[in-house]
Amino acid sequence: MKSTNAFCVAAALCVVGFAIVPASAGTWTDSDKATIVSTYADGRVVKVFVQPDHTYSIALPDGTILKGTWKDGDGQSCFTVTDPPQAPDAKPVCFPLKAYKVGDTFSGEDAGGNFTGVITAGK
């Protein structure tokens, strides 16, 4: 579960992912109206819900919900799981800064493996 937890920071997103407002103009614009669907190489699918208040949640296949925060800086948008608490040496999952929007696809890697994220309309 820890490897999946580490991934889910992103995905955000999963993370891969994601449109948001002002931390970095437009990084996750419309994220509060979208879902990031991240699929791992082994077929696992997680859904990431990014909020403009710099929080996010991840719905795992078994129904577990992870929560975390995201922030932009140094040319990256990084996601950190905060609930449940992670190991002290856990690293955030980061993506390049850009204006992500519905329809965008991106790739990433976390402790759970390689994944592809797609930003879809609706929650």
C-alpha positions as CSV (number, residue, x, y, z in Angstrom):
1,M,0.0,0.0,0.0
2,K,2.9,2.4,0.7
3,S,4.1,2.3,-2.9
4,T,0.6,3.1,-4.1
5,N,0.3,5.9,-1.5
6,A,3.5,7.5,-2.7
7,F,2.2,7.4,-6.3
8,C,-1.1,8.8,-5.5
9,V,0.5,12.0,-4.4
10,A,0.8,12.9,-7.9
11,A,-1.2,11.5,-10.1
12,A,-2.1,13.1,-10.1
13,L,-2.6,12.7,-10.6
14,C,-1.9,11.7,-10.5
15,V,-0.7,13.8,-10.7
16,V,-0.8,12.9,-11.9
17,G,-2.1,16.6,-13.5
18,F,-4.5,19.4,-13.4
19,A,-5.5,22.9,-13.7
20,I,-5.4,25.2,-10.8
21,V,-5.4,28.8,-10.1
22,P,-3.0,31.4,-8.9
23,A,-0.1,29.6,-7.2
24,S,1.3,29.5,-10.6
25,A,-1.1,31.1,-13.0
26,G,-3.1,28.4,-14.7
27,T,-1.1,25.3,-13.6
28,W,-4.2,23.4,-12.6
29,T,-6.9,25.6,-14.2
30,D,-10.3,23.9,-14.0
31,S,-9.0,21.1,-11.8
32,D,-11.9,21.6,-9.5
33,K,-14.2,20.6,-12.4
34,A,-12.1,17.6,-13.6
35,T,-10.8,14.2,-12.6
36,I,-7.4,12.9,-13.3
37,V,-7.6,9.2,-14.2
38,S,-4.2,7.5,-13.8
39,T,-3.6,4.0,-15.1
40,Y,-0.5,2.1,-14.1
41,A,1.4,-0.4,-16.3
42,D,-0.2,-3.3,-14.3
43,G,-3.7,-2.1,-15.0
44,R,-4.4,-0.4,-11.7
45,V,-6.5,2.8,-12.0
46,V,-6.7,5.6,-9.5
47,K,-8.7,8.8,-9.6
48,V,-7.2,12.1,-8.5
49,F,-9.2,15.1,-7.5
50,V,-7.2,18.4,-7.4
51,Q,-8.6,21.4,-5.7
52,P,-7.6,25.1,-6.2
53,D,-6.9,25.4,-2.4
54,H,-3.7,23.3,-3.0
55,T,-5.2,20.1,-1.6
56,Y,-6.1,16.9,-3.5
57,S,-7.5,13.5,-2.8
58,I,-6.9,10.1,-4.5
59,A,-9.4,7.3,-4.7
60,L,-7.6,3.9,-4.8
61,P,-9.2,0.9,-6.5
62,D,-10.0,-0.6,-3.1
63,G,-12.0,2.5,-2.0
64,T,-9.2,3.9,0.2
65,I,-9.0,7.7,0.0
66,L,-5.6,9.4,0.4
67,K,-5.3,13.2,1.0
68,G,-2.5,15.6,0.4
69,T,-1.3,19.0,-0.7
70,W,0.4,20.3,-3.8
71,K,2.5,23.3,-4.6
72,D,4.3,24.9,-7.5
73,G,7.9,26.0,-7.4
74,D,11.2,25.7,-9.2
75,G,9.5,24.9,-12.4
76,Q,7.6,22.0,-11.0
77,S,4.2,21.2,-9.5
78,C,4.7,18.7,-6.7
79,F,2.1,16.5,-4.8
80,T,2.7,15.2,-1.3
81,V,0.4,12.7,0.5
82,T,-0.3,13.9,4.1
83,D,-3.1,11.4,5.1
84,P,-2.2,8.8,6.0
85,P,1.2,10.2,7.1
86,Q,4.1,9.0,4.9
87,A,7.6,7.9,5.8
88,P,10.0,10.8,6.7
89,D,12.0,10.1,3.6
90,A,9.0,10.0,1.2
91,K,9.5,12.2,-1.8
92,P,6.7,14.2,-3.5
93,V,5.7,13.3,-7.0
94,C,6.4,16.3,-9.3
95,F,5.4,17.3,-12.8
96,P,6.6,20.1,-15.1
97,L,4.7,23.4,-14.7
98,K,2.3,24.0,-17.5
99,A,-1.4,25.0,-18.0
100,Y,-2.9,21.5,-17.7
101,K,-6.5,21.2,-19.0
102,V,-9.2,18.7,-19.7
103,G,-8.1,16.3,-22.4
104,D,-4.4,16.5,-21.5
105,T,-2.5,13.3,-21.1
106,F,0.8,13.0,-19.2
107,S,3.2,10.3,-17.9
108,G,4.8,9.9,-14.5
109,E,6.5,7.5,-12.2
110,D,6.2,7.0,-8.4
111,A,6.9,4.3,-5.9
112,G,3.9,2.4,-7.4
113,G,5.4,2.3,-10.9
114,N,4.9,4.0,-14.2
115,F,1.5,5.5,-15.0
116,T,-0.3,7.5,-17.6
117,G,-2.7,10.3,-16.5
118,V,-5.7,11.7,-18.4
119,I,-7.5,14.8,-17.3
120,T,-11.3,14.1,-17.8
121,A,-14.2,16.5,-17.4
122,G,-16.4,16.2,-14.3
123,K,-15.9,14.9,-10.8
